[in-house]
Amino acid sequence: MLVGQPPMEIDVALVRELIGSQFPAWAHLPVEPVEPNGYDNRTFRLGSELSVRLPSHERYAGQVSKEQKWLPRLAPFLPLPIPAPVALGAPAARYPWHWSVYRWLPGKSAPVGRIGDRVQVAVALAGFLRALRRIDSGDGPAPGPHDFFRGGPLAVYDTETRNAIEALGGEVDTASCTAVWEAALQTTWQADPVWVHGDVASTNLLFRGGELAAVIDFGCCGIGDPACDLAIAWTLFSGTARDTFRSRMSLNDETWARARGWTLWKHLITLAGSGAESDERQRCQRVVSDVLADHEAEA
C-alpha cells in the first residue's frame, strides 16, 4: 500500500473473520467497535476482557511488533495500567499486516466532561511520564519512521511547519508562530535519551470516575527527547492544572520551548490541511493561541 492511499477500511466482519481463522477459541465472543476510534489503528472490543487493535495503513504496521515487545517490559515500572498484549495476529488474505489482541482496559477517553479535578489529573499524568522517563532506555528504539521521529529533532518537520505557517496567512499570527518555531529549533536535548510515549493526547488517556485510570496507544513510543510528550499541557490543561503539570514534570525551559514547537507543528499542519472540520479548526486555533501566549509570557 502506498503512503498516499487512504487508510484501510476495517469493520466488525473483518475482525470476526481474523479471530475465527486464527484464534478459534475466541470466535464465539462478540466484537464491537470502540468509539471514538483511532485513525492510525482501529480498535474493537472482543468479549468483556479483550480488545483487538489493527493498523489502518502500512506506515503504522511496524508499531505492532514494537508494542508486543516493549509494553510488557515497560508495564512493571509504571504507576498506571497500559495495554497488555495477549496474542499476535498474522497477515491474512484480506488483511496484510500483523495485528494485536490485548487485555481490555476499562475507562473512557477524555472528551470534555469526563474529567474530574484537572489538577489531580495533571499530578497523575506527570507522575506516569516521570516514571516512564526513569526506565532504562539502553536498547530502546531510537527516533525514526516507526514513531514519526517522536523524541527526535524538530528540524525533521521544519519545512512542513514553515509551509503551514505560510499557507495559513491571516488565520494565525505568522510572525509569532515563526518566533515560537525558531526558538524551539535553537535548543536540543542534552541528556541521555529517555523513554517517551510519543502521543500523549486526551484520546489516549482513559478515565474512570473522573480520575486518570490508564494510558493507551504506545505506537509512537521510543527513546529520545521528552519534549514531544508535553503538548498535553496546552491541549488538555490550563491555568493551575497546566502550571502543576509543568512543575511536576521537572524539565528545563529549553525542553518546554521544544514542547511548544511540537504542539505548534501538529496544530498548524492540521489547520493547513483540507480535512479539518469547523470544531477541529476552532480547537486547533485555541491551542495555537495558548502556545503563542505561553511563549510571550516566557519572553
N, C-alpha and C positions, 0 to 999 in steps of 0.2 A: 504494500500500500504506500502511495506517495504522500509526503508530508502535506501537500496542498489539497489532498482529498479530505472530505468531512469525516467526522467520527463515525464508526460503525454503529448501525442500529442493533441494539441488544435488547431483547424482550424476554418475558417470562417463558415463552415457548422454547427459546434457545437455551435458557438456563436449565429448564427441566430436561431437555434433550442431553445436555452435557452431564448433568448429575446422573441421569438414568443410565447412561452408557459407561461412565467412569466410576461412579460411586453408587452402585445399585442399592446398597443398604440404606441410603437416604432418599431413594426415588419416591417413597410414599409421602415425604414431607411437603407441606405447602410451600410455594415460592411466591413472594410478594416483593414488588419494587420498593426501595426505600425512598421516601420523599422528605426533603428535596434531594435529588440525586446529583451526582457529580458530573463533570464534563470529561475529565481525563479518564475516569473509571466509572463503571456502573455498578451499583451495589444492590443486592437483593437479600431479603431475609429468607432463610431456609429453616423452616420449622420454628421452634421457640428458642433454640440455643445456638444456631449457626447463622452465618452470613456468607454470601458469595460476592466476590469482587473481581470484575473483569475489565482489563484495559479496553478503551474505546478506539485506540489508534496504535499503530506500530511504534510511534515515538514514545508511548508510555509503557510499552510491553516489557522493557528491561527492568522496570521498577518492581515487577513481581518477584523475581529471584532475589533482589536486594532486600525486600521486606521479609521474604521467607528466611533469609539468612540472619538478618540483623535484629528483627523485632524480638525474638526470644532471648537474644543476648542483652538487649537494652532494658527489657522489662524489669528484671530484678532490682535495678538500681533507681527506678523511677517511683515517685510518690503517688502517681495516678495510673489507672489501667490504660493500656494501649492494646491495639489489635493483637490477638494471639493466633498465629497460623495453625490450622488443623490438618490441612491437606493441600497438595499442589495439583491443580488440574493441568491436563496436557492439551496441546492443539488438537483440533478435530476437523472434520470435513467442512463444517460451516462456521468454524471459529479458529483463526490461525495462530493464536498466541497462548502462552501459559496463563493460568488464572489461579485464584486462591479461594480456599474456604477458611473462614475464621470463626472463632467463638463470637457469639453475639454480645455486643456491649450495649446495655440499656442506657437510655437517655435520649435527649433531643438536641439537635444543633441549635445555634444561638441567634435566631431572629429576635428582634426587639420584643420584650415582653416575657421571655422565658428565663431571664437572668435576674437573680436576686440582688444582693449588695455587690455592686461592681468593684468596690474597694477590696472586698474579700476575694472576689474572683481574680483581681489583679495580683493579690498576695499569693493565691494558689497557683496561678499560671506562672508567675515569676519563680516560685519555688520549683515547679516542674522543669522549667527551662534551665535554671541553675543546676539542678540535679543532672539534667541531660549533658550540660557542658562539662560536668565533672567526670563523666565516664571516659575511660581510657579510649583515646581516638587513634592509637598507634597504627592499626591496619584498616581503619575505616575508609570508605570510598571518597576520594578527592572530588572537588567540583568538576563537573563535565556535563555532557548532554543528558546523562541519566537523571540529573536533578536540575537541569536548565541553569547550571552554573550557580545555584544557590550556595552561599558560602565562599564564592569566588570573587574576583574583582568586578566592580560595577562597570568598568570600562568595556566589558563584553557588550553592554547594552547602550553604549554612548551614542552611536549613530541612530539607533531606534528611538532613543529618548529625544534627541535633538530634532529629529524629523517630526516626532509627535508634537513637540512644542511649536514648531513652525506651522504645522498643519492646523493646529487649534486656533491660531491667530488671536482674535479678540476674546475667545472663550475663556482663556486663562491669562494671568499676568505673566507674559512671556519673559520679561526681564527677571522677575523674582524666581520663576521656575528655573531659569538658566543659572541664576546665582546659587540656588539650592543644589542643583545638579553638579555644578562645578566645585562647590565646597565639598560635596561627597566624594568626588573623584580625587581630591587632594590628599586624602588620608587612606591608609591601609591598615589591616590587622597585623600587629607586630608580634603577637604571642603565638604559641603553638596552635595548630588547628584544633577546634573543639567540635563536638557533635552539634549539629543543627537539625531542627525538624524540617525547615525549608518552606513550609506553607502554613504558618500559624495564622489561620483565618477563623472567623466565627463559625463557619460551616464545618470546621474540623475540630470543634470543641463540643463535647456532649455535656448536657446539664441535667440534673435531677433535683427537683425541689429548689430550683434557683441556684444551686451550687455546682461548681465545676466537678464533673464526675469522671471524665475520660478525655484523652486526646487521641485522635484518629488520623488516618491518611498520612503515612510516612513515605509516600512515593518519592518525595523530593529530599529525603534525609541524606545526610552525608557529613563530612567534616570540613571545617574552614572557619570563616568569619561569622560570628553570631549576629551581625547586624541585620541579616535577612530575616531573622526571627522577630524583629521588633516592630514591624509595620502594624501589628495589632494595637500598639499604643494609640494610633490615630483612627484605626478602623472600628475599634470596639470601645475604647476608653476615652474619657475626657475629664477635665478638672482634677479633683483629688485622686480619682482612680488612675488616671494617666500618670500623675506625679508619683503615686505609690508604686505603680509598675516600674517606672523608671528608676526610682531609688532602690527598689528590691532587686533589680537586675544587676546592679553594681558594675556598670560598664562606663567607660570614659566618654567624654564629649565627642571625640572623634568617631567613636562607634555609633553614637546617636546621629552624627552628621551623615554617615553612610546609611543609617536606617532611614533617614528622611529621603535619601536618594533612592533606595529600594522602593519605598512607598510611592514616591512621585513617579518613578518609572512605570510601575504597574497600573496606576490610575490614569496616567497620561495616555498610555497606549490603549487603554480601554476606552477612554473618551475619544481618541482619534480613530478608533475602529468604527466600522459601519453598523455593527450589530447591537450596540448598547441601547437598551430601552430607556424611556424617559426617567423612570425611577432609578435605574442604574446610573444614568448620567448625573442625576442630582446627588446621588450618594458619592460618586467619584469627585464631583466638583466640591462637595463639602470636605472630603478628605484632603484634596489638594489645598483648599483654603486653610485648613488646620495645619498642614505641614508648612505652608508658607508663613503662617503666623508664628509657629513654633520657631522657625529659623530666624524670623525677625526678632523675636524675644531673646534669642541666644546671642544676637549680634552686639 
